[in-house]
Amino acid sequence: RERYTRVGWAENKAYPGMVELCRDLQAAGFRTGMCTAKPEFFAVPIAEKFGFKPYLETITGATLDGSMDDKAQVVELSLKKWNILTEEDKAVTVLVGDKSMDVLAAHANGIKCVGVGYGFGSYEELSEAGADYYVETVDDLRAFFLK
């Protein structure tokens, strides 16, 4: 964590096309936010460094003290921040994720998950976890939302 605090956080990389997709989703009227298992302490400067912050309503992450480090807890807090509490609101809310923990966290909170093939997980992992949708590339994700 000491190295990550000094330099590691800045060594992250944004997937090509994601900042532009967030911009375009916001312009199309979508609400977008970041919900990550990374500590929020790191997530905010990462979003700033890579140009995401202007297109995100909220950035929600885990806590440094470990009191909230389960992805389902982070998703729950994110939904509360947005006042997404009813089944009707949850029905039009999706989490985009690349790992089974994203799918499981979304479902634990009553929302759907779009599994993506360009991240750290695999199609098999995401489908076994029960991803509601699957897209392979950032361009496919763009088409999914901006049909």
N, CA and C atoms as an extended XYZ file, in Angstrom:
441
Properties=species:S:1:pos:R:3:atomname:S:1:resname:S:1:resid:I:1 pbc="F F F"
N         0.832       -1.196        0.000 N   ARG     1
C         0.000        0.000        0.000 CA  ARG     1
C         0.873        1.255        0.000 C   ARG     1
N         2.024        1.191        0.659 N   GLU     2
C         2.914        2.367        0.693 CA  GLU     2
C         3.331        2.773       -0.719 C   GLU     2
N         3.745        1.804       -1.542 N   ARG     3
C         4.132        2.103       -2.923 CA  ARG     3
C         2.938        2.593       -3.730 C   ARG     3
N         1.792        1.932       -3.539 N   TYR     4
C         0.584        2.309       -4.281 CA  TYR     4
C         0.201        3.753       -3.954 C   TYR     4
N         0.338        4.145       -2.691 N   THR     5
C         0.013        5.506       -2.272 CA  THR     5
C         0.923        6.523       -2.954 C   THR     5
N         2.195        6.182       -3.092 N   ARG     6
C         3.151        7.120       -3.699 CA  ARG     6
C         3.032        7.171       -5.221 C   ARG     6
N         3.071        6.021       -5.879 N   VAL     7
C         3.132        6.010       -7.349 CA  VAL     7
C         2.207        4.996       -8.016 C   VAL     7
N         1.872        3.939       -7.332 N   GLY     8
C         1.103        2.851       -7.949 CA  GLY     8
C        -0.242        3.282       -8.492 C   GLY     8
N        -0.937        4.147       -7.764 N   TRP     9
C        -2.259        4.597       -8.206 CA  TRP     9
C        -2.186        5.241       -9.578 C   TRP     9
N        -1.092        5.928       -9.873 N   ALA    10
C        -0.947        6.637      -11.146 CA  ALA    10
C        -0.533        5.708      -12.281 C   ALA    10
N        -0.226        4.474      -11.974 N   GLU    11
C         0.174        3.512      -12.996 CA  GLU    11
C        -1.011        2.770      -13.607 C   GLU    11
N        -2.200        3.073      -13.129 N   ASN    12
C        -3.402        2.502      -13.741 CA  ASN    12
C        -3.492        2.980      -15.183 C   ASN    12
N        -4.313        2.316      -15.962 N   LYS    13
C        -4.546        2.733      -17.343 CA  LYS    13
C        -6.041        2.690      -17.621 C   LYS    13
N        -6.502        3.683      -18.337 N   ALA    14
C        -7.908        3.691      -18.764 CA  ALA    14
C        -8.016        2.862      -20.039 C   ALA    14
N        -9.103        2.114      -20.154 N   TYR    15
C        -9.321        1.387      -21.392 CA  TYR    15
C        -9.584        2.394      -22.499 C   TYR    15
N        -8.933        2.229      -23.645 N   PRO    16
C        -9.136        3.178      -24.748 CA  PRO    16
C       -10.616        3.308      -25.112 C   PRO    16
N       -11.071        4.547      -25.194 N   GLY    17
C       -12.445        4.831      -25.571 CA  GLY    17
C       -13.408        4.990      -24.407 C   GLY    17
N       -12.991        4.652      -23.181 N   MET    18
C       -13.918        4.705      -22.041 CA  MET    18
C       -14.234        6.131      -21.602 C   MET    18
N       -13.259        7.013      -21.597 N   VAL    19
C       -13.537        8.407      -21.209 CA  VAL    19
C       -14.532        9.012      -22.198 C   VAL    19
N       -14.302        8.765      -23.472 N   GLU    20
C       -15.199        9.293      -24.502 CA  GLU    20
C       -16.601        8.698      -24.374 C   GLU    20
N       -16.671        7.413      -24.031 N   LEU    21
C       -17.982        6.784      -23.842 CA  LEU    21
C       -18.708        7.415      -22.648 C   LEU    21
N       -18.012        7.639      -21.559 N   CYS    22
C       -18.635        8.295      -20.396 CA  CYS    22
C       -19.125        9.690      -20.764 C   CYS    22
N       -18.326       10.412      -21.531 N   ARG    23
C       -18.730       11.752      -21.991 CA  ARG    23
C       -19.999       11.667      -22.829 C   ARG    23
N       -20.019       10.728      -23.757 N   ASP    24
C       -21.154       10.599      -24.664 CA  ASP    24
C       -22.411       10.092      -23.943 C   ASP    24
N       -22.226        9.223      -22.970 N   LEU    25
C       -23.367        8.759      -22.180 CA  LEU    25
C       -23.974        9.916      -21.390 C   LEU    25
N       -23.119       10.725      -20.790 N   GLN    26
C       -23.607       11.888      -20.047 CA  GLN    26
C       -24.348       12.837      -20.989 C   GLN    26
N       -23.786       13.078      -22.163 N   ALA    27
C       -24.423       13.975      -23.133 CA  ALA    27
C       -25.769       13.432      -23.592 C   ALA    27
N       -25.918       12.103      -23.608 N   ALA    28
C       -27.172       11.472      -24.024 CA  ALA    28
C       -28.192       11.398      -22.883 C   ALA    28
N       -27.821       11.892      -21.706 N   GLY    29
C       -28.759       11.926      -20.589 CA  GLY    29
C       -28.624       10.795      -19.593 C   GLY    29
N       -27.651        9.925      -19.776 N   PHE    30
C       -27.420        8.860      -18.809 CA  PHE    30
C       -26.736        9.424      -17.572 C   PHE    30
N       -27.026        8.848      -16.428 N   ARG    31
C       -26.298        9.153      -15.199 CA  ARG    31
C       -25.165        8.141      -15.099 C   ARG    31
N       -23.959        8.616      -14.888 N   THR    32
C       -22.821        7.707      -14.800 CA  THR    32
C       -22.054        7.958      -13.509 C   THR    32
N       -21.502        6.897      -12.964 N   GLY    33
C       -20.694        6.987      -11.762 CA  GLY    33
C       -19.699        5.851      -11.728 C   GLY    33
N       -18.748        5.975      -10.842 N   MET    34
C       -17.753        4.924      -10.645 CA  MET    34
C       -18.044        4.247       -9.313 C   MET    34
N       -18.069        2.937       -9.332 N   CYS    35
C       -18.288        2.135       -8.131 CA  CYS    35
C       -17.199        1.069       -8.148 C   CYS    35
N       -16.228        1.187       -7.250 N   THR    36
C       -15.054        0.342       -7.329 CA  THR    36
C       -14.694       -0.282       -5.986 C   THR    36
N       -14.081       -1.444       -6.059 N   ALA    37
C       -13.574       -2.096       -4.850 CA  ALA    37
C       -12.267       -1.457       -4.399 C   ALA    37
N       -11.672       -0.616       -5.236 N   LYS    38
C       -10.496        0.144       -4.813 CA  LYS    38
C       -10.928        1.121       -3.720 C   LYS    38
N       -10.044        1.435       -2.799 N   PRO    39
C       -10.402        2.466       -1.826 CA  PRO    39
C       -10.738        3.786       -2.528 C   PRO    39
N       -11.798        4.432       -2.060 N   GLU    40
C       -12.222        5.701       -2.641 CA  GLU    40
C       -11.097        6.739       -2.592 C   GLU    40
N       -10.260        6.638       -1.572 N   PHE    41
C        -9.102        7.524       -1.410 CA  PHE    41
C        -8.233        7.515       -2.666 C   PHE    41
N        -8.141        6.364       -3.337 N   PHE    42
C        -7.370        6.251       -4.575 CA  PHE    42
C        -8.234        6.458       -5.811 C   PHE    42
N        -9.486        6.039       -5.741 N   ALA    43
C       -10.361        6.091       -6.917 CA  ALA    43
C       -10.572        7.513       -7.422 C   ALA    43
N       -10.717        8.467       -6.517 N   VAL    44
C       -10.963        9.853       -6.931 CA  VAL    44
C        -9.776       10.414       -7.717 C   VAL    44
N        -8.541       10.344       -7.216 N   PRO    45
C        -7.438       10.872       -8.020 CA  PRO    45
C        -7.198       10.083       -9.315 C   PRO    45
N        -7.507        8.799       -9.312 N   ILE    46
C        -7.378        8.012      -10.548 CA  ILE    46
C        -8.368        8.546      -11.586 C   ILE    46
N        -9.613        8.768      -11.169 N   ALA    47
C       -10.628        9.310      -12.087 CA  ALA    47
C       -10.236       10.686      -12.600 C   ALA    47
N        -9.628       11.495      -11.742 N   GLU    48
C        -9.165       12.827      -12.160 CA  GLU    48
C        -8.018       12.709      -13.156 C   GLU    48
N        -7.016       11.882      -12.838 N   LYS    49
C        -5.825       11.752      -13.685 CA  LYS    49
C        -6.170       11.294      -15.098 C   LYS    49
N        -7.106       10.377      -15.218 N   PHE    50
C        -7.408        9.803      -16.522 CA  PHE    50
C        -8.583       10.473      -17.237 C   PHE    50
N        -9.123       11.546      -16.653 N   GLY    51
C       -10.124       12.355      -17.345 CA  GLY    51
C       -11.567       11.918      -17.185 C   GLY    51
N       -11.837       11.001      -16.269 N   PHE    52
C       -13.205       10.525      -16.071 CA  PHE    52
C       -14.059       11.448      -15.208 C   PHE    52
N       -13.441       12.123      -14.257 N   LYS    53
C       -14.190       12.825      -13.208 CA  LYS    53
C       -15.278       13.768      -13.727 C   LYS    53
N       -15.045       14.543      -14.805 N   PRO    54
C       -16.111       15.442      -15.261 CA  PRO    54
C       -17.386       14.729      -15.722 C   PRO    54
N       -17.279       13.442      -16.023 N   TYR    55
C       -18.414       12.702      -16.568 CA  TYR    55
C       -19.051       11.759      -15.551 C   TYR    55
N       -18.624       11.842      -14.299 N   LEU    56
C       -19.134       10.958      -13.252 CA  LEU    56
C       -19.873       11.773      -12.201 C   LEU    56
N       -21.107       11.394      -11.923 N   GLU    57
C       -21.859       12.060      -10.854 CA  GLU    57
C       -21.268       11.743       -9.495 C   GLU    57
N       -20.887       10.497       -9.311 N   THR    58
C       -20.320       10.067       -8.036 CA  THR    58
C       -19.172        9.103       -8.280 C   THR    58
N       -18.301        9.052       -7.294 N   ILE    59
C       -17.234        8.051       -7.265 CA  ILE    59
C       -17.321        7.407       -5.885 C   ILE    59
N       -17.616        6.117       -5.878 N   THR    60
C       -17.778        5.397       -4.618 CA  THR    60
C       -16.792        4.241       -4.592 C   THR    60
N       -16.041        4.154       -3.515 N   GLY    61
C       -15.075        3.076       -3.372 CA  GLY    61
C       -15.067        2.523       -1.964 C   GLY    61
N       -14.235        1.534       -1.775 N   ALA    62
C       -14.068        0.916       -0.457 CA  ALA    62
C       -13.396        1.911        0.490 C   ALA    62
N       -13.381        1.559        1.757 N   THR    63
C       -12.713        2.396        2.755 CA  THR    63
C       -11.306        1.860        3.013 C   THR    63
N       -10.415        2.737        3.424 N   LEU    64
C        -9.047        2.324        3.736 CA  LEU    64
C        -8.975        1.467        4.994 C   LEU    64
N        -9.885        1.696        5.929 N   ASP    65
C        -9.833        0.966        7.200 CA  ASP    65
C       -10.454       -0.431        7.120 C   ASP    65
N       -10.979       -0.791        5.952 N   GLY    66
C       -11.548       -2.126        5.775 CA  GLY    66
C       -12.970       -2.279        6.272 C   GLY    66
N       -13.561       -1.196        6.777 N   SER    67
C       -14.923       -1.300        7.292 CA  SER    67
C       -15.945       -1.491        6.173 C   SER    67
N       -15.559       -1.135        4.960 N   MET    68
C       -16.414       -1.370        3.793 CA  MET    68
C       -15.501       -1.783        2.647 C   MET    68
N       -15.301       -3.084        2.512 N   ASP    69
C       -14.410       -3.562        1.462 CA  ASP    69
C       -15.047       -4.616        0.564 C   ASP    69
N       -16.311       -4.922        0.825 N   ASP    70
C       -17.043       -5.875        0.000 CA  ASP    70
C       -17.713       -5.100       -1.137 C   ASP    70
N       -17.584       -5.567       -2.369 N   LYS    71
C       -18.125       -4.841       -3.515 CA  LYS    71
C       -19.635       -4.627       -3.394 C   LYS    71
N       -20.356       -5.585       -2.829 N   ALA    72
C       -21.799       -5.416       -2.666 CA  ALA    72
C       -22.110       -4.237       -1.743 C   ALA    72
N       -21.289       -4.031       -0.706 N   GLN    73
C       -21.473       -2.885        0.181 CA  GLN    73
C       -21.222       -1.572       -0.571 C   GLN    73
N       -20.223       -1.571       -1.420 N   VAL    74
C       -19.889       -0.371       -2.187 CA  VAL    74
C       -21.023       -0.041       -3.158 C   VAL    74
N       -21.561       -1.065       -3.810 N   VAL    75
C       -22.689       -0.856       -4.723 CA  VAL    75
C       -23.891       -0.330       -3.942 C   VAL    75
N       -24.156       -0.893       -2.781 N   GLU    76
C       -25.271       -0.433       -1.958 CA  GLU    76
C       -25.128        1.054       -1.612 C   GLU    76
N       -23.925        1.463       -1.212 N   LEU    77
C       -23.696        2.870       -0.886 CA  LEU    77
C       -23.866        3.749       -2.121 C   LEU    77
N       -23.381        3.277       -3.248 N   SER    78
C       -23.529        4.022       -4.503 CA  SER    78
C       -24.998        4.255       -4.829 C   SER    78
N       -25.801        3.221       -4.695 N   LEU    79
C       -27.235        3.341       -4.969 CA  LEU    79
C       -27.896        4.323       -4.000 C   LEU    79
N       -27.481        4.294       -2.751 N   LYS    80
C       -28.029        5.236       -1.765 CA  LYS    80
C       -27.652        6.671       -2.117 C   LYS    80
N       -26.410        6.886       -2.543 N   LYS    81
C       -25.969        8.231       -2.932 CA  LYS    81
C       -26.855        8.781       -4.046 C   LYS    81
N       -27.292        7.918       -4.936 N   TRP    82
C       -28.096        8.327       -6.083 CA  TRP    82
C       -29.589        8.262       -5.793 C   TRP    82
N       -29.932        7.854       -4.580 N   ASN    83
C       -31.331        7.703       -4.191 CA  ASN    83
C       -32.057        6.685       -5.083 C   ASN    83
N       -31.333        5.639       -5.435 N   ILE    84
C       -31.911        4.534       -6.202 CA  ILE    84
C       -32.287        3.463       -5.195 C   ILE    84
N       -33.540        3.534       -4.761 N   LEU    85
C       -33.979        2.681       -3.671 CA  LEU    85
C       -35.170        1.803       -4.031 C   LEU    85
N       -35.939        2.200       -5.038 N   THR    86
C       -37.133        1.445       -5.400 CA  THR    86
C       -36.810        0.396       -6.466 C   THR    86
N       -37.679       -0.589       -6.557 N   GLU    87
C       -37.521       -1.615       -7.590 CA  GLU    87
C       -37.592       -0.987       -8.985 C   GLU    87
N       -38.456        0.011       -9.130 N   GLU    88
C       -38.599        0.697      -10.421 CA  GLU    88
C       -37.288        1.368      -10.834 C   GLU    88
N       -36.638        2.066       -9.901 N   ASP    89
C       -35.359        2.716      -10.205 CA  ASP    89
C       -34.266        1.684      -10.467 C   ASP    89
N       -34.271        0.617       -9.688 N   LYS    90
C       -33.254       -0.427       -9.858 CA  LYS    90
C       -33.415       -1.148      -11.192 C   LYS    90
N       -34.629       -1.214      -11.701 N   ALA    91
C       -34.884       -1.907      -12.970 CA  ALA    91
C       -34.221       -1.222      -14.152 C   ALA    91
N       -33.896        0.053      -14.021 N   VAL    92
C       -33.257        0.786      -15.123 CA  VAL    92
C       -31.821        1.182      -14.773 C   VAL    92
N       -31.247        0.480      -13.813 N   THR    93
C       -29.880        0.733      -13.371 CA  THR    93
C       -29.038       -0.495      -13.661 C   THR    93
N       -27.851       -0.290      -14.215 N   VAL    94
C       -26.941       -1.412      -14.460 CA  VAL    94
C       -25.543       -1.074      -13.974 C   VAL    94
N       -24.842       -2.107      -13.587 N   LEU    95
C       -23.427       -1.997      -13.245 CA  LEU    95
C       -22.653       -2.619      -14.394 C   LEU    95
N       -21.612       -1.978      -14.817 N   VAL    96
C       -20.731       -2.523      -15.848 CA  VAL    96
C       -19.500       -3.047      -15.125 C   VAL    96
N       -19.179       -4.314      -15.340 N   GLY    97
C       -18.050       -4.896      -14.631 CA  GLY    97
C       -17.363       -5.987      -15.415 C   GLY    97
N       -16.152       -6.299      -14.968 N   ASP    98
C       -15.345       -7.287      -15.686 CA  ASP    98
C       -15.034       -8.542      -14.877 C   ASP    98
N       -15.538       -8.617      -13.642 N   LYS    99
C       -15.247       -9.771      -12.791 CA  LYS    99
C       -16.543      -10.318      -12.186 C   LYS    99
N       -16.483      -11.561      -11.752 N   SER   100
C       -17.659      -12.184      -11.146 CA  SER   100
C       -18.131      -11.409       -9.922 C   SER   100
N       -17.211      -10.805       -9.173 N   MET   101
C       -17.633      -10.041       -7.986 CA  MET   101
C       -18.522       -8.868       -8.369 C   MET   101
N       -18.350       -8.323       -9.568 N   ASP   102
C       -19.208       -7.234      -10.029 CA  ASP   102
C       -20.630       -7.743      -10.271 C   ASP   102
N       -20.725       -8.882      -10.914 N   VAL   103
C       -22.040       -9.489      -11.188 CA  VAL   103
C       -22.750       -9.808       -9.878 C   VAL   103
N       -22.036      -10.444       -8.971 N   LEU   104
C       -22.625      -10.838       -7.693 CA  LEU   104
C       -23.033       -9.618       -6.869 C   LEU   104
N       -22.230       -8.566       -6.888 N   ALA   105
C       -22.550       -7.341       -6.138 CA  ALA   105
C       -23.777       -6.651       -6.727 C   ALA   105
N       -23.854       -6.603       -8.053 N   ALA   106
C       -25.029       -6.008       -8.701 CA  ALA   106
C       -26.284       -6.777       -8.306 C   ALA   106
N       -26.249       -8.085       -8.451 N   HIS   107
C       -27.422       -8.914       -8.139 CA  HIS   107
C       -27.795       -8.851       -6.661 C   HIS   107
N       -26.809       -8.756       -5.771 N   ALA   108
C       -27.086       -8.636       -4.335 CA  ALA   108
C       -27.863       -7.366       -4.022 C   ALA   108
N       -27.756       -6.381       -4.922 N   ASN   109
C       -28.434       -5.107       -4.729 CA  ASN   109
C       -29.632       -4.922       -5.658 C   ASN   109
N       -30.015       -5.979       -6.351 N   GLY   110
C       -31.220       -5.940       -7.166 CA  GLY   110
C       -31.094       -5.200       -8.481 C   GLY   110
N       -29.856       -5.098       -8.997 N   ILE   111
C       -29.667       -4.460      -10.307 CA  ILE   111
C       -28.984       -5.445      -11.246 C   ILE   111
N       -29.040       -5.123      -12.533 N   LYS   112
C       -28.438       -5.987      -13.544 CA  LYS   112
C       -26.977       -5.611      -13.762 C   LYS   112
N       -26.255       -6.530      -14.393 N   CYS   113
C       -24.837       -6.312      -14.667 CA  CYS   113
C       -24.524       -6.614      -16.126 C   CYS   113
N       -23.791       -5.696      -16.738 N   VAL   114
C       -23.242       -5.905      -18.073 CA  VAL   114
C       -21.803       -6.359      -17.875 C   VAL   114
N       -21.527       -7.593      -18.221 N   GLY   115
C       -20.157       -8.095      -18.161 CA  GLY   115
C       -19.404       -7.666      -19.407 C   GLY   115
N       -18.139       -7.272      -19.216 N   VAL   116
C       -17.341       -6.813      -20.345 CA  VAL   116
C       -16.118       -7.703      -20.537 C   VAL   116
N       -15.819       -7.979      -21.792 N   GLY   117
C       -14.723       -8.875      -22.121 CA  GLY   117
C       -13.371       -8.219      -22.242 C   GLY   117
N       -13.284       -6.922      -22.088 N   TYR   118
C       -11.999       -6.243      -22.254 CA  TYR   118
C       -11.275       -6.015      -20.926 C   TYR   118
N       -11.795       -6.547      -19.835 N   GLY   119
C       -11.177       -6.338      -18.528 CA  GLY   119
C       -10.384       -7.545      -18.065 C   GLY   119
N       -10.389       -7.756      -16.764 N   PHE   120
C        -9.574       -8.808      -16.161 CA  PHE   120
C       -10.264      -10.165      -16.141 C   PHE   120
N       -11.580      -10.180      -16.225 N   GLY   121
C       -12.308      -11.437      -16.190 CA  GLY   121
C       -12.423      -12.060      -17.567 C   GLY   121
N       -13.178      -13.119      -17.648 N   SER   122
C       -13.384      -13.818      -18.916 CA  SER   122
C       -14.879      -13.998      -19.144 C   SER   122
N       -15.233      -14.339      -20.354 N   TYR   123
C       -16.631      -14.637      -20.673 CA  TYR   123
C       -17.147      -15.746      -19.768 C   TYR   123
N       -16.334      -16.787      -19.585 N   GLU   124
C       -16.743      -17.925      -18.763 CA  GLU   124
C       -17.024      -17.486      -17.326 C   GLU   124
N       -16.111      -16.695      -16.760 N   GLU   125
C       -16.287      -16.235      -15.381 CA  GLU   125
C       -17.567      -15.408      -15.239 C   GLU   125
N       -17.768      -14.494      -16.171 N   LEU   126
C       -18.927      -13.604      -16.104 CA  LEU   126
C       -20.237      -14.349      -16.337 C   LEU   126
N       -20.233      -15.271      -17.294 N   SER   127
C       -21.463      -16.010      -17.568 CA  SER   127
C       -21.782      -16.979      -16.432 C   SER   127
N       -20.773      -17.606      -15.850 N   GLU   128
C       -21.009      -18.497      -14.710 CA  GLU   128
C       -21.567      -17.725      -13.512 C   GLU   128
N       -21.157      -16.464      -13.360 N   ALA   129
C       -21.652      -15.634      -12.256 CA  ALA   129
C       -23.076      -15.138      -12.531 C   ALA   129
N       -23.515      -15.248      -13.788 N   GLY   130
C       -24.886      -14.858      -14.127 CA  GLY   130
C       -25.030      -13.463      -14.699 C   GLY   130
N       -23.987      -12.965      -15.385 N   ALA   131
C       -24.098      -11.637      -16.007 CA  ALA   131
C       -25.364      -11.581      -16.862 C   ALA   131
N       -26.086      -10.485      -16.741 N   ASP   132
C       -27.344      -10.328      -17.476 CA  ASP   132
C       -27.105      -10.054      -18.948 C   ASP   132
N       -26.001       -9.395      -19.242 N   TYR   133
C       -25.607       -9.056      -20.617 CA  TYR   133
C       -24.105       -9.237      -20.701 C   TYR   133
N       -23.607       -9.382      -21.910 N   TYR   134
C       -22.161       -9.491      -22.117 CA  TYR   134
C       -21.807       -8.742      -23.385 C   TYR   134
N       -20.771       -7.926      -23.309 N   VAL   135
C       -20.215       -7.265      -24.484 CA  VAL   135
C       -18.716       -7.504      -24.486 C   VAL   135
N       -18.152       -7.610      -25.664 N   GLU   136
C       -16.738       -7.954      -25.770 CA  GLU   136
C       -15.824       -6.728      -25.708 C   GLU   136
N       -16.219       -5.636      -26.344 N   THR   137
C       -15.329       -4.482      -26.492 CA  THR   137
C       -15.990       -3.196      -25.990 C   THR   137
N       -15.191       -2.142      -25.877 N   VAL   138
C       -15.734       -0.832      -25.517 CA  VAL   138
C       -16.712       -0.368      -26.593 C   VAL   138
N       -16.400       -0.630      -27.855 N   ASP   139
C       -17.328       -0.271      -28.940 CA  ASP   139
C       -18.659       -1.010      -28.802 C   ASP   139
N       -18.600       -2.279      -28.383 N   ASP   140
C       -19.832       -3.040      -28.146 CA  ASP   140
C       -20.622       -2.444      -26.981 C   ASP   140
N       -19.920       -1.975      -25.959 N   LEU   141
C       -20.586       -1.347      -24.819 CA  LEU   141
C       -21.260       -0.051      -25.255 C   LEU   141
N       -20.579        0.691      -26.108 N   ARG   142
C       -21.158        1.924      -26.662 CA  ARG   142
C       -22.451        1.595      -27.412 C   ARG   142
N       -22.410        0.572      -28.226 N   ALA   143
C       -23.598        0.178      -28.995 CA  ALA   143
C       -24.720       -0.307      -28.075 C   ALA   143
N       -24.350       -0.980      -26.990 N   PHE   144
C       -25.341       -1.470      -26.033 CA  PHE   144
C       -26.159       -0.317      -25.452 C   PHE   144
N       -25.487        0.753      -25.079 N   PHE   145
C       -26.165        1.887      -24.445 CA  PHE   145
C       -26.695        2.909      -25.435 C   PHE   145
N       -25.985        3.135      -26.508 N   LEU   146
C       -26.329        4.216      -27.438 CA  LEU   146
C       -26.836        3.651      -28.749 C   LEU   146
N       -27.741        2.702      -28.704 N   LYS   147
C       -28.292        2.038      -29.892 CA  LYS   147
C       -28.922        3.029      -30.835 C   LYS   147
